[in-house]
Amino acid sequence: MPIPEWTIADFIHHGPWWRNKSILLLNLYLVLPLLSAATNGLDSSMLNGLQILPGWQDYFHTPTSKTLGLVNAANCIGALVGIPITPIFSDLVGRRMTLFMGGVIMLAGIIMQAMASTVYIFIGARIIGECGFGMAFTVNAAPLLISELAYPTQRGKLSSLFNTMWYFGSIVSAWICLGAYDRAGATVWSWRAPVLVQLVIPTLQISLIWLTPESPRYLVSKGLESQAARILAKYHSTSNDERDPLVVFEMAQIRHALKLEKEISSGTSYWTCFSTAGNRKRMTVIFAIALFSQWSGNGLVSYYINMVLNGVGITSTRTKAAINGGLQVFNLASAICGALLVDKLGRRKVFLVSNIGMLIAFSMWTLTTALFDVSQNAAAAKATVPLIFLYYFFYDFAYTPMLISYTLEILPYKIRARGFAIMNFTVYAAVAFNQFVNPWALEALGWRYYLVYCGWLVLELLFIMVYIIETRGRTLEETAALFDGEKGPQEIEEKGGEAATMTMNQLTSRTGKREKGLAEEEYFELQEGSGFHLPSTRPPSQMDSQSEESAIALSV
């Protein structure tokens, strides 16, 4: 394989990203799709807070366990209906339009939810709105837009931060419910006011989404290469020039990746996600981590904190609300920690640390819950709360930032929207199952139900050890091709490097200058960090084609 003399490490921005106006502006625009996860967290955790409020319980006549399970599962029902069709819209009309459509549907559902007069209208509104059918559109389109539009050195962190923003919404929800309880007491506005707060983010999105550029990958797939190049030139290049070597490099990789995908599989349907050996490997991993994200014991606190705290003798409404609010703040900090370390530690190590830590912490949590249940041990009850926090640190370290990020990385463009929809469908199906089963199982089995999750966490750890591969140090196109053998990633690297080299040769032939210095030195450091080593016999001026993310450390 010819070795391109110039690589992406020579063209990316060096230094803090906020000092580059183009990257700064792009990241500000990407805050808008990032808020989709905050919307999801706001609604999901809203039920936690509402169930604690006496005003909500009284207004809906203290729902039974079965009705409570239906209330909690309502959003999953709506999402499960919407998820299969959302990729069609994402691929047909674009990521931005799909996000806009989801925002409009969510607004209607939120208003209906706030005005609900019976628990069944409340359930119907949740099926339509914030975390239901409407959310299916935004949750599919927003992460796709972020991962396909972000600056090369920012993609890993931004896509990891997407799911992390869930906790931002969760924090707002928990503390709004606490504030509403303090101000409105047991009145209907103690729960209606928090519900109406959910109008803010969808309103911002449908109003401002058109300021955010469309995905260049989507535009190239539709034959709109000139538009894609203009977007890349404006937000990825410091010169705003479509002939900029970085723009040329990215466009060459996108074109070639789409060409390879077409050669491997000509069709585009849900069946395509399973039509090749590489795709089946991808979907096996995606199914697994989607299930792990919901069946690791986290669902016990996420939706039934009231029952969990009652189980260890904590019955005060205000104490429960304060613990819930504090946990969300802690979760956000833990998830951000994991998101910021995915490029330094690598994806596989992050998953391993998370699963080992969860197994240990959850086992200890099970023990303290059993001790309190059997002997009313006060010390065990006090120890349970910090153990819940410890468990969530390890859960958030990987499964909050990496669930979406890792899924999008390993999926090629042609099946990215559909494969991502399958992941979301699996998550919502697992959540729906948990929401029906968990309250009944907790009532029937008590602490013994925790033992089921202990066993499951052992199986999770074994799967992660065997099947999760490292993706650090590659572009979006190179990473997606990993499951199709060595030829795909090598060809994609070669095409990008050759295109950049030709561009630089044209420029240097006119100027007579070749300035590599610092970039070359940093490039070799990056090769070592990503596990790639150059043969000692190779002249130092020769460099292998390398990826966008191999240069991530340069701008952090």
C-alpha positions as CSV (number, residue, x, y, z in Angstrom):
1,M,0.0,0.0,0.0
2,P,1.4,3.4,-0.9
3,I,2.3,5.5,2.1
4,P,0.9,9.0,1.9
5,E,3.5,11.6,3.0
6,W,0.9,13.9,4.5
7,T,-1.7,12.8,6.9
8,I,-4.6,14.3,8.9
9,A,-2.3,15.0,11.8
10,D,-0.7,17.7,9.7
11,F,-4.0,19.5,9.1
12,I,-6.0,19.5,12.2
13,H,-6.2,22.5,14.6
14,H,-3.5,22.4,17.2
15,G,-4.3,24.0,20.6
16,P,-7.5,24.6,22.6
17,W,-10.5,24.1,20.4
18,W,-12.2,27.2,21.9
19,R,-9.6,29.4,20.3
20,N,-10.6,28.3,16.8
21,K,-13.6,30.3,15.8
22,S,-14.9,27.7,13.4
23,I,-14.8,24.9,15.9
24,L,-16.2,27.1,18.6
25,L,-19.2,28.1,16.5
26,L,-19.8,24.5,15.4
27,N,-19.7,23.2,19.0
28,L,-22.2,25.9,20.0
29,Y,-24.6,24.8,17.2
30,L,-24.2,21.2,18.4
31,V,-25.5,22.1,21.8
32,L,-29.0,22.1,20.3
33,P,-29.0,18.4,19.3
34,L,-27.2,17.6,22.6
35,L,-30.2,18.9,24.4
36,S,-32.3,16.0,23.0
37,A,-30.8,13.8,25.6
38,A,-31.5,16.3,28.3
39,T,-35.1,16.3,27.3
40,N,-35.1,12.5,27.6
41,G,-33.6,12.7,31.1
42,L,-36.0,15.5,32.1
43,D,-39.0,13.4,31.3
44,S,-37.7,10.0,32.5
45,S,-36.7,11.3,35.9
46,M,-39.8,13.5,36.1
47,L,-41.8,10.4,37.0
48,N,-39.3,9.6,39.8
49,G,-40.0,13.1,41.3
50,L,-43.8,13.0,40.6
51,Q,-44.3,9.7,42.3
52,I,-42.7,11.1,45.5
53,L,-45.1,14.1,45.5
54,P,-48.3,13.8,47.5
55,G,-50.1,16.1,45.1
56,W,-49.5,13.7,42.2
57,Q,-50.4,10.7,44.2
58,D,-53.7,12.3,45.5
59,Y,-54.7,13.7,42.1
60,F,-54.4,10.3,40.4
61,H,-55.8,8.4,43.5
62,T,-52.5,6.6,44.4
63,P,-52.0,4.4,41.4
64,T,-51.6,0.7,42.1
65,S,-48.4,-1.2,41.2
66,K,-49.9,-2.4,37.9
67,T,-51.1,1.1,37.0
68,L,-47.8,2.6,38.1
69,G,-46.0,0.1,35.8
70,L,-48.2,1.2,32.9
71,V,-47.5,4.9,33.6
72,N,-43.8,4.3,33.6
73,A,-43.9,2.1,30.5
74,A,-46.1,4.5,28.5
75,N,-43.2,6.4,27.1
76,C,-41.6,3.1,26.0
77,I,-44.8,2.1,24.2
78,G,-44.8,5.3,22.2
79,A,-41.1,5.1,21.5
80,L,-41.3,1.5,20.4
81,V,-44.0,2.5,17.8
82,G,-41.9,5.4,16.6
83,I,-38.4,4.0,16.5
84,P,-38.8,1.6,13.5
85,I,-39.9,4.5,11.2
86,T,-37.6,7.2,12.4
87,P,-34.5,6.0,10.4
88,I,-36.5,6.3,7.2
89,F,-37.1,10.0,7.9
90,S,-33.5,10.5,9.0
91,D,-32.1,9.0,5.8
92,L,-34.9,10.5,3.6
93,V,-35.3,14.1,4.7
94,G,-32.2,14.6,6.7
95,R,-31.1,14.7,10.4
96,R,-32.3,18.3,11.0
97,M,-35.9,17.9,9.6
98,T,-36.4,14.7,11.6
99,L,-35.3,16.5,14.7
100,F,-37.7,19.3,13.9
101,M,-40.6,16.9,13.4
102,G,-39.9,15.2,16.8
103,G,-39.9,18.5,18.6
104,V,-43.4,19.4,17.2
105,I,-44.9,16.1,18.3
106,M,-43.3,16.4,21.8
107,L,-44.9,19.9,22.3
108,A,-48.3,18.4,21.7
109,G,-47.7,15.6,24.1
110,I,-46.4,17.8,26.9
111,I,-49.4,20.1,26.8
112,M,-51.8,17.2,26.8
113,Q,-49.9,15.7,29.8
114,A,-50.0,18.9,31.9
115,M,-53.8,19.2,31.3
116,A,-54.6,15.5,32.0
117,S,-57.7,15.0,34.1
118,T,-57.3,11.2,34.6
119,V,-54.4,8.9,34.9
120,Y,-55.3,7.3,31.6
121,I,-55.1,10.6,29.7
122,F,-51.8,11.1,31.5
123,I,-50.6,7.8,30.1
124,G,-51.8,8.6,26.6
125,A,-50.0,11.9,26.7
126,R,-46.8,10.2,27.7
127,I,-47.2,7.7,24.8
128,I,-47.3,10.6,22.4
129,G,-45.0,13.2,23.9
130,E,-41.8,13.9,25.6
131,C,-40.3,10.5,25.9
132,G,-42.6,8.6,23.6
133,F,-43.4,8.8,19.9
134,G,-42.0,12.3,19.5
135,M,-38.8,11.5,21.3
136,A,-38.2,8.6,19.0
137,F,-37.6,11.1,16.2
138,T,-35.2,13.4,18.1
139,V,-33.3,10.5,19.8
140,N,-32.6,9.0,16.4
141,A,-31.6,12.1,14.5
142,A,-29.7,14.1,17.1
143,P,-26.8,11.7,17.8
144,L,-26.4,11.0,14.1
145,L,-26.1,14.7,13.4
146,I,-23.5,15.2,16.2
147,S,-21.3,12.2,15.2
148,E,-21.4,13.0,11.5
149,L,-20.9,16.8,11.8
150,A,-18.5,17.2,14.8
151,Y,-14.9,18.3,14.2
152,P,-12.6,15.3,13.9
153,T,-10.9,15.8,17.3
154,Q,-14.2,16.5,19.0
155,R,-16.3,13.7,17.8
156,G,-15.5,11.1,20.4
157,K,-16.2,13.4,23.3
158,L,-19.3,15.1,21.8
159,S,-20.9,11.8,20.9
160,S,-20.1,10.5,24.4
161,L,-21.5,13.6,26.0
162,F,-24.8,13.2,24.2
163,N,-26.1,10.5,26.5
164,T,-24.4,12.2,29.5
165,M,-26.7,15.1,29.0
166,W,-29.5,12.8,30.1
167,Y,-28.5,13.6,33.6
168,F,-28.6,17.3,33.0
169,G,-32.3,16.9,32.4
170,S,-32.6,14.5,35.2
171,I,-31.0,17.1,37.6
172,V,-33.4,19.8,36.5
173,S,-36.3,17.4,36.9
174,A,-35.4,16.3,40.4
175,W,-34.8,19.8,41.8
176,I,-37.8,21.3,40.1
177,C,-40.0,18.6,41.7
178,L,-38.4,19.4,45.1
179,G,-38.9,23.1,44.6
180,A,-42.5,22.5,43.5
181,Y,-43.2,20.5,46.6
182,D,-41.7,23.2,48.8
183,R,-43.7,26.0,47.1
184,A,-47.0,24.3,46.1
185,G,-47.2,21.6,48.7
186,A,-49.9,19.0,47.8
187,T,-51.7,21.1,45.2
188,V,-52.0,20.0,41.5
189,W,-49.4,22.6,40.6
190,S,-46.8,20.7,42.5
191,W,-46.8,18.3,39.5
192,R,-48.2,20.3,36.7
193,A,-45.4,23.0,36.9
194,P,-42.6,20.5,36.5
195,V,-44.4,18.9,33.5
196,L,-44.8,22.3,31.8
197,V,-41.0,23.0,32.2
198,Q,-40.5,20.3,29.6
199,L,-41.8,22.7,26.9
200,V,-38.6,24.7,27.0
201,I,-36.2,22.4,25.1
202,P,-38.5,21.3,22.2
203,T,-39.4,24.9,21.7
204,L,-35.7,25.9,21.4
205,Q,-35.0,23.1,19.0
206,I,-37.8,23.7,16.6
207,S,-37.0,27.4,16.6
208,L,-33.2,27.2,16.1
209,I,-32.4,23.9,14.5
210,W,-32.1,25.5,11.1
211,L,-29.0,27.4,12.3
212,T,-27.2,24.0,12.7
213,P,-25.6,22.6,9.5
214,E,-26.8,19.4,8.0
215,S,-24.7,16.2,8.2
216,P,-22.0,16.2,5.5
217,R,-22.3,12.4,5.3
218,Y,-26.0,12.7,4.6
219,L,-25.4,15.3,1.9
220,V,-22.7,13.2,0.2
221,S,-25.1,10.1,0.2
222,K,-27.6,12.3,-1.6
223,G,-25.1,13.4,-4.2
224,L,-24.9,16.9,-2.7
225,E,-21.1,16.9,-2.4
226,S,-20.6,20.6,-3.0
227,Q,-22.9,21.4,-0.1
228,A,-21.0,18.9,2.1
229,A,-17.7,20.4,1.1
230,R,-18.9,23.9,1.9
231,I,-20.0,22.9,5.4
232,L,-16.7,21.1,6.1
233,A,-14.8,24.1,4.8
234,K,-16.7,26.5,7.0
235,Y,-16.6,24.6,10.2
236,H,-13.6,22.2,9.9
237,S,-11.2,24.4,8.0
238,T,-9.4,27.5,9.3
239,S,-9.2,28.9,5.8
240,N,-12.9,28.4,4.8
241,D,-11.5,26.9,1.6
242,E,-13.0,23.7,0.0
243,R,-9.5,22.9,-1.2
244,D,-8.2,22.8,2.3
245,P,-6.3,19.5,2.8
246,L,-8.4,18.6,5.9
247,V,-11.6,19.0,3.9
248,V,-10.1,17.1,0.9
249,F,-9.1,14.3,3.3
250,E,-12.5,14.0,4.9
251,M,-14.4,14.2,1.6
252,A,-12.2,11.4,0.2
253,Q,-12.8,9.1,3.1
254,I,-16.6,9.7,3.1
255,R,-16.8,9.0,-0.6
256,H,-14.8,5.9,-0.5
257,A,-16.6,4.6,2.6
258,L,-19.9,5.0,0.9
259,K,-18.5,3.2,-2.2
260,L,-17.3,0.3,-0.1
261,E,-20.6,0.0,1.7
262,K,-22.4,-0.1,-1.6
263,E,-20.1,-2.9,-2.9
264,I,-20.6,-5.0,0.3
265,S,-24.4,-4.6,0.3
266,S,-26.5,-2.8,-2.4
267,G,-29.8,-2.6,-0.4
268,T,-30.8,-0.4,2.5
269,S,-33.3,-1.9,4.9
270,Y,-33.4,-3.4,8.4
271,W,-32.4,-6.7,6.8
272,T,-29.2,-5.1,5.7
273,C,-28.2,-4.8,9.3
274,F,-27.9,-8.6,9.4
275,S,-27.1,-9.4,5.8
276,T,-23.3,-9.8,6.1
277,A,-21.0,-11.4,8.7
278,G,-19.6,-8.0,9.6
279,N,-23.0,-6.5,10.2
280,R,-24.1,-9.5,12.3
281,K,-21.0,-9.0,14.5
282,R,-21.9,-5.3,14.9
283,M,-25.5,-6.0,15.8
284,T,-24.5,-8.7,18.4
285,V,-22.4,-6.2,20.2
286,I,-25.1,-3.5,20.0
287,F,-27.8,-5.8,21.2
288,A,-25.7,-6.8,24.2
289,I,-24.6,-3.3,25.3
290,A,-28.2,-2.0,24.9
291,L,-29.5,-4.7,27.2
292,F,-26.7,-4.2,29.6
293,S,-27.5,-0.5,29.8
294,Q,-30.9,-1.3,31.3
295,W,-30.5,-4.8,32.9
296,S,-27.6,-4.0,35.2
297,G,-29.7,-3.1,38.2
298,N,-29.8,0.6,37.4
299,G,-33.5,0.4,36.6
300,L,-34.3,-0.2,40.3
301,V,-33.3,3.3,41.3
302,S,-34.0,5.0,38.0
303,Y,-37.7,4.4,38.1
304,Y,-38.5,3.0,41.6
305,I,-36.3,4.9,44.0
306,N,-39.4,5.3,46.2
307,M,-39.7,1.6,46.7
308,V,-35.9,1.0,47.0
309,L,-35.6,3.7,49.8
310,N,-38.7,2.4,51.6
311,G,-36.9,-1.0,51.6
312,V,-34.1,0.3,53.8
313,G,-36.3,2.4,56.1
314,I,-36.1,5.9,54.4
315,T,-39.6,7.1,54.3
316,S,-39.4,11.0,54.5
317,T,-40.6,12.6,51.3
318,R,-38.1,15.4,51.5
319,T,-35.2,13.1,52.3
320,K,-36.1,10.9,49.3
321,A,-36.3,13.9,47.0
322,A,-33.0,15.3,48.3
323,I,-31.3,11.9,47.7
324,N,-32.8,11.7,44.2
325,G,-31.6,15.2,43.4
326,G,-28.1,14.6,44.8
327,L,-27.8,11.3,42.9
328,Q,-28.5,13.0,39.6
329,V,-25.8,15.6,40.2
330,F,-23.4,12.8,41.1
331,N,-24.4,10.8,38.0
332,L,-23.7,13.8,35.7
333,A,-20.2,14.2,37.2
334,S,-19.5,10.5,36.8
335,A,-20.7,10.4,33.2
336,I,-18.7,13.4,32.2
337,C,-15.6,11.8,33.8
338,G,-16.1,8.7,31.6
339,A,-16.9,10.8,28.5
340,L,-13.7,12.8,28.9
341,L,-11.6,9.6,29.3
342,V,-12.8,7.6,26.4
343,D,-10.0,8.8,24.1
344,K,-7.3,8.6,26.8
345,L,-8.1,5.1,28.2
346,G,-9.8,3.6,25.2
347,R,-13.3,2.2,24.8
348,R,-12.5,-1.3,26.0
349,K,-10.8,-0.3,29.2
350,V,-13.7,2.1,30.1
351,F,-16.2,-0.8,29.7
352,L,-14.1,-3.2,31.7
353,V,-13.6,-0.7,34.6
354,S,-17.3,-0.1,34.6
355,N,-18.5,-3.7,34.6
356,I,-16.0,-4.8,37.3
357,G,-17.0,-1.9,39.5
358,M,-20.7,-2.4,39.1
359,L,-20.4,-6.1,40.0
360,I,-18.6,-5.3,43.2
361,A,-20.7,-2.3,44.3
362,F,-24.1,-4.0,43.5
363,S,-23.1,-7.1,45.4
364,M,-22.4,-5.0,48.5
365,W,-25.6,-3.1,47.9
366,T,-27.5,-6.4,47.9
367,L,-25.8,-7.4,51.1
368,T,-26.8,-4.3,53.0
369,T,-30.3,-4.4,51.8
370,A,-30.6,-8.1,52.9
371,L,-29.2,-7.2,56.4
372,F,-31.7,-4.5,56.9
373,D,-34.6,-6.6,55.7
374,V,-33.7,-9.6,57.9
375,S,-32.4,-7.9,61.1
376,Q,-33.4,-4.2,60.7
377,N,-29.7,-3.3,61.0
378,A,-29.6,0.5,61.0
379,A,-25.9,0.6,60.0
380,A,-26.7,-1.5,56.9
381,A,-29.5,1.0,56.0
382,K,-27.1,3.9,56.3
383,A,-24.5,2.1,54.2
384,T,-27.0,1.4,51.4
385,V,-27.2,5.0,50.2
386,P,-23.4,5.5,49.6
387,L,-23.3,2.1,47.9
388,I,-26.0,3.2,45.5
389,F,-23.8,6.2,44.7
390,L,-20.8,4.0,44.2
391,Y,-22.6,1.7,42.0
392,Y,-23.8,4.5,39.8
393,F,-20.3,5.9,39.4
394,F,-19.2,2.7,37.7
395,Y,-22.4,2.5,35.7
396,D,-22.1,6.0,34.5
397,F,-18.4,5.7,33.7
398,A,-19.1,3.6,30.6
399,Y,-22.8,3.0,29.9
400,T,-24.0,6.6,29.9
401,P,-21.3,8.0,27.6
402,M,-20.5,4.9,25.5
403,L,-23.9,3.3,24.8
404,I,-24.6,5.7,21.9
405,S,-21.1,6.7,21.1
406,Y,-19.8,3.2,20.6
407,T,-22.9,2.1,18.7
408,L,-22.5,5.0,16.2
409,E,-18.8,4.4,15.8
410,I,-19.1,0.8,14.7
411,L,-22.0,1.3,12.3
412,P,-21.2,2.2,8.7
413,Y,-23.2,5.1,7.2
414,K,-25.6,3.0,5.2
415,I,-27.1,1.2,8.2
416,R,-26.2,3.8,10.9
417,A,-29.7,5.2,11.3
418,R,-31.4,1.8,11.2
419,G,-28.8,0.1,13.4
420,F,-29.0,2.9,15.9
421,A,-32.8,2.6,15.8
422,I,-32.5,-1.1,16.6
423,M,-30.3,-0.2,19.6
424,N,-32.9,2.3,20.8
425,F,-35.7,-0.2,20.2
426,T,-33.8,-2.8,22.3
427,V,-33.2,-0.2,25.1
428,Y,-36.9,0.8,25.2
429,A,-38.0,-2.8,25.1
430,A,-35.7,-3.6,28.0
431,V,-36.9,-0.6,29.9
432,A,-40.6,-1.6,29.3
433,F,-39.9,-5.1,30.6
434,N,-38.1,-3.7,33.7
435,Q,-41.0,-1.2,34.4
436,F,-43.6,-4.0,34.4
437,V,-41.5,-6.6,36.2
438,N,-39.4,-4.6,38.7
439,P,-42.3,-3.3,41.0
440,W,-43.9,-6.7,41.1
441,A,-40.6,-8.5,41.7
442,L,-39.6,-6.1,44.4
443,E,-42.9,-6.5,46.2
444,A,-42.8,-10.3,45.9
445,L,-39.1,-11.1,46.5
446,G,-37.7,-8.1,48.2
447,W,-33.9,-8.1,48.5
448,R,-33.7,-11.6,46.9
449,Y,-34.6,-10.0,43.6
450,Y,-31.2,-8.2,43.7
451,L,-29.5,-11.6,43.4
452,V,-30.8,-12.0,39.9
453,Y,-28.9,-8.8,38.9
454,C,-25.8,-10.0,40.6
455,G,-25.7,-13.1,38.4
456,W,-26.5,-11.1,35.3
457,L,-23.6,-8.7,36.0
458,V,-21.2,-11.7,35.9
459,L,-22.5,-12.6,32.5
460,E,-22.1,-9.0,31.3
461,L,-18.5,-8.9,32.4
462,L,-17.7,-12.1,30.5
463,F,-19.2,-10.7,27.3
464,I,-17.3,-7.4,27.5
465,M,-14.0,-9.2,28.0
466,V,-14.6,-11.4,24.9
467,Y,-16.4,-9.2,22.4
468,I,-15.7,-5.5,22.9
469,I,-12.9,-4.3,20.5
470,E,-10.9,-1.2,20.8
471,T,-11.9,1.6,18.4
472,R,-9.7,4.5,19.6
473,G,-7.4,6.2,17.1
474,R,-9.6,5.9,14.0
475,T,-11.9,8.1,11.9
476,L,-15.7,7.5,11.8
477,E,-15.3,5.8,8.5
478,E,-12.3,3.7,9.5
479,T,-13.9,2.6,12.8
480,A,-17.1,1.5,11.0
481,A,-15.1,-0.7,8.7
482,L,-13.3,-2.6,11.4
483,F,-15.9,-5.4,11.4
484,D,-15.5,-6.1,7.7
485,G,-11.9,-7.3,7.8
486,E,-8.6,-5.4,7.3
487,K,-9.1,-4.4,3.7
488,G,-11.8,-1.8,4.3
489,P,-10.0,0.3,7.0
490,Q,-6.7,0.2,5.1
491,E,-8.4,1.4,1.8
492,I,-10.2,4.2,3.6
493,E,-6.9,5.3,5.3
494,E,-5.1,5.2,2.0
495,K,-7.7,7.2,0.1
496,G,-7.8,10.0,2.7
497,G,-4.0,10.1,2.9
498,E,-3.5,10.1,-0.9
499,A,-6.1,12.9,-1.4
500,A,-4.4,15.1,1.3
501,T,-1.0,14.3,-0.1
502,M,-2.0,15.3,-3.6
503,T,-3.4,18.6,-2.3
504,M,-0.3,19.4,-0.3
505,N,1.9,18.6,-3.3
506,Q,-0.1,21.0,-5.4
507,L,0.3,23.7,-2.7
508,T,4.0,23.2,-2.1
509,S,4.7,23.1,-5.8
510,R,3.4,26.7,-6.0
511,T,5.0,28.0,-2.8
512,G,8.1,25.8,-2.6
513,K,7.5,25.4,1.2
514,R,6.9,22.2,3.2
515,E,6.3,22.9,6.8
516,K,5.7,19.8,9.0
517,G,7.8,20.2,12.1
518,L,5.6,20.1,15.1
519,A,2.8,18.2,13.5
520,E,5.2,15.4,12.5
521,E,6.6,15.1,16.0
522,E,3.1,15.1,17.5
523,Y,2.0,12.5,15.0
524,F,4.5,9.9,16.1
525,E,3.4,10.5,19.7
526,L,-0.1,9.8,18.7
527,Q,0.9,6.6,16.9
528,E,2.4,5.3,20.2
529,G,-0.7,6.4,22.1
530,S,-3.1,4.5,19.8
531,G,-1.0,1.3,19.9
532,F,0.5,1.7,16.4
533,H,4.2,1.5,16.0
534,L,6.3,2.3,13.0
535,P,9.1,0.0,11.9
536,S,12.5,1.2,13.0
537,T,13.9,0.9,9.5
538,R,11.5,3.4,8.0
539,P,12.8,6.9,7.3
540,P,11.4,9.5,9.8
541,S,9.9,11.5,7.0
542,Q,7.6,8.7,5.9
543,M,4.3,8.4,7.8
544,D,1.4,6.0,7.6
545,S,-2.1,7.3,6.9
546,Q,-3.8,7.9,10.2
547,S,-7.1,8.8,11.4
548,E,-8.9,11.9,12.6
549,E,-9.1,10.6,16.2
550,S,-5.4,9.7,16.2
551,A,-4.9,13.4,16.6
552,I,-7.4,14.0,19.3
553,A,-4.8,14.6,22.0
554,L,-3.4,17.5,20.1
555,S,-6.5,19.7,20.7
556,V,-7.5,18.7,24.2
